[in-house]
């Protein structure tokens, strides 16, 4: 089994995930998770805002199978929206539909999302639906389309590894979109497996949305992609207000600050909460060197 597959299978293992939470088996995850609770994450966001960096905040959790757990997650996100609003933070929400009950019942999930988006809309806050693995993709797009009939403060993510991505980005060109390479294990029938093919598609999607779309979040730690985007926006006179670079909390902090100093909009994806295990394992899956980042900090404390 390849290392990537090994970590992805660990990310989906419920028993280990529960054990990790229950026994506080932190493995250094605190360096890439911005806090265990609302109060802690607010402090982390404030610090980033002071450096001229915006945030998208994710209350960690996914693949929920109990209604009560999904409702608890919804209530936490509503409280987070309140906090962003009252503390006047430069931040918006990222969420995973499977945390809000997508695997239980789509109508139940839709109602939860509706409540969140409606409240965020009242507070002038944007909500982004993270894109999960392919079985959840069309349902996520369908719920988004329905919500966009009433609200314009909601968008999602386009994954460049998917063959269908160009059609999807065209379909949602009037939305604010985050474009990424894609983090899940998908079959060759539906997804590019070759890194170069993914990178080429990634750049084409970014260029399309920069020139045809509403607002583009370019979410990557790849300096080659970032440098290409810098060159492209210059060539096509794309104003800096029309796009931002997004990076994950704890990753390439130097680059985050450097981009902000150069005058680009930078937004950091800030995860918080107890349910960090799946997120953490996917990060190890996609870049095993990430384990160095974590272990070095654990042992150099
Ligand atoms: P990738 O991992 O392909 O690395 C390319 C090169 O960049 C490396 O070879 C190295 O040179 C450099 N590099 C990368 N990381 C580095 C580091 N830490 N330090 C130094 N150099 C580094 N996925 C998804 O499916 N759904 C989603 O909703 C999201 N959301 C999301 C939000 C944000 C803000 C980000 C940054 C990413 C996501 N993703 C995601 C994950 C995304 O799909 C992808 O899996 C990861 O970002 C990894 O791909 P990269 O483009 O970062 O570079």
Boltz pocket constraint, residues with backbone or C-beta under 6 A from the ligand:
constraints:
  - pocket:
      binder: B
      contacts: [[A, 129], [A, 130], [A, 131], [A, 132], [A, 157], [A, 159], [A, 180], [A, 181], [A, 182], [A, 183], [A, 184], [A, 219], [A, 220], [A, 221], [A, 222], [A, 223], [A, 246], [A, 247], [A, 248], [A, 251], [A, 252], [A, 267], [A, 268], [A, 269], [A, 286], [A, 287]]
      max_distance: 6.0
